[in-house]
Amino acid sequence: MENGTNTKRITLCGSTKFKNAFEIVNKILSLEGNVIYTVAFFTHKDNIILTEYEKETLDRVHKKKIDNSEGIFVIDVDGYIGESTKSEIDYAKSKGKFVKYLSSFPDLKFLTEFYF
């Protein structure tokens, strides 16, 4: 993880069923001095139903967040990466953004496991 001296703009990506992990990673990365973009809704975890138009709008907005970031941090709890997240990873890579995974940081993974 960063030491706080090099602020980065980072977009969190992953399944919205991992709301608690998103919140923990957001707090940790923010406390390190980073600017964090995250999802607007936790549709899976909070059982929110969106129209197809709303989903497309939110997908488009999330990709703009990736555009505004140096990279993404993937919340891949238990190695899970869904189709939407795969497309965000591909998009980030195609734009030359860095891609980091929760599973690559054992200390963070350990912290997030307590909240499921």
Secondary structure, 3 states (H helix, E strand, C coil): CCCCCCCCEEEEEECCCCHHHHHHHHHHHHHCCCEEECCCCCCCCCCCCCCHHHHHHHHHHHHHHHHCCCEEEEECHHHCCCHHHHHHHHHHHHCCCEEEEHHHCHHHHHHHHCCC
